[in-house]
Structures are given as C-alpha cells and as structure tokens.
Amino acid sequence: MNPVQKISYGRTRRRRAHHALTPITVGQDPVSGMPKQHHRAAAESGYVRPGLKVSVPKLGIGAPKKKKTKGNG
C-alpha cells in the first residue's frame, strides 16, 4: 500500500534532526586527575562526588592496583 502523500523534504530533515548523537560529557577526576564521565565513579580512585567514594575490588574501581609478581615457572 502506498502512502497518501509524499513526506516533504523539510519534514524529513526536521525529523532526522532529532536523531543526532550527542558526545559523552567528560570531566576531570579531582583526586587522580584522569578523565571521568559525569555521575560515574572514577576507575582509579572510586571518586563519585565530594564525600562519596566507591570501592569495587572485583571490577578494579577504587581498589589499590595489584603488583604483578614474576612466577618461577
């Protein structure tokens, strides 16, 4: 079944104007100085906002870095 009327060029462009992607907003972690997304925990320090730090050792967020040891084998 065909459409009743062709959608105009201007209407198509207005519709597509809302489909554009927005870039990720990146800030700076005040503790480590590394880039950090807003409202997310920093991977190195676990800093989220003043007074709140998150520590998830399983994911390596806010946990101290493990030193690699050389194995004898």
Phi, psi and omega per residue, in radians:
M1 nan 2.326 -3.106
N2 -1.540 2.659 3.061
P3 -1.172 2.677 -3.110
V4 -1.175 -0.730 -3.105
Q5 -2.470 2.527 3.119
K6 -1.169 2.397 3.066
I7 -1.312 2.267 -3.061
S8 -1.176 2.768 3.129
Y9 -1.047 -0.764 -3.112
G10 -1.121 -0.712 3.128
R11 -1.158 -0.679 3.103
T12 -1.106 -0.756 -3.142
R13 -1.148 -0.677 3.114
R14 -1.132 -0.687 3.124
R15 -1.145 -0.776 -3.104
R16 -1.231 -0.361 3.139
A17 -1.113 -0.457 -3.130
H18 -1.516 -0.082 -3.095
H19 -1.624 -0.008 -3.092
A20 -1.188 2.524 3.102
L21 -1.491 2.515 3.100
T22 -1.787 2.487 -3.140
P23 -1.225 2.737 3.119
I24 -1.259 2.320 3.109
T25 -1.432 2.123 -3.080
V26 -2.066 2.313 3.077
G27 -2.029 -2.940 -3.135
Q28 -2.051 2.312 3.087
D29 -1.244 2.093 -3.090
P30 -1.206 -0.357 -3.120
V31 -1.424 -0.935 -3.067
S32 -1.753 -0.303 -3.138
G33 1.433 0.078 -3.135
M34 -1.511 2.775 3.097
P35 -1.124 2.527 -3.094
K36 -2.593 2.409 3.054
Q37 -1.279 2.575 3.092
H38 -1.117 2.484 3.106
H39 1.088 0.454 3.080
R40 -2.263 2.703 3.110
A41 -1.390 2.430 3.090
A42 -1.291 2.410 -3.070
A43 -1.186 -0.639 -3.061
E44 -1.337 -0.835 -3.001
S45 -1.872 -0.294 -3.093
G46 1.383 0.163 -3.102
Y47 -1.231 2.303 3.056
V48 -1.988 -0.951 3.113
R49 -2.718 2.952 -3.140
P50 -0.992 2.196 3.132
G51 1.582 -0.021 -3.136
L52 -2.343 2.079 3.041
K53 -2.205 2.444 -3.113
V54 -1.970 2.450 3.091
S55 -2.273 2.019 3.082
V56 -2.216 1.576 -3.077
P57 -1.043 -0.593 -3.116
K58 -1.078 -0.611 3.127
L59 -1.679 -0.106 3.135
G60 1.380 0.375 3.141
I61 -1.649 2.072 3.087
G62 1.256 0.072 -3.141
A63 -1.640 2.590 3.092
P64 -1.135 2.520 -3.120
K65 -1.184 2.365 3.093
K66 -1.416 2.369 3.104
K67 -1.447 2.342 3.122
K68 -1.358 2.303 3.089
T69 -1.906 2.497 3.132
K70 -1.425 2.226 3.136
G71 -1.459 2.730 3.123
N72 -1.706 1.041 3.117
G73 3.113 nan nan
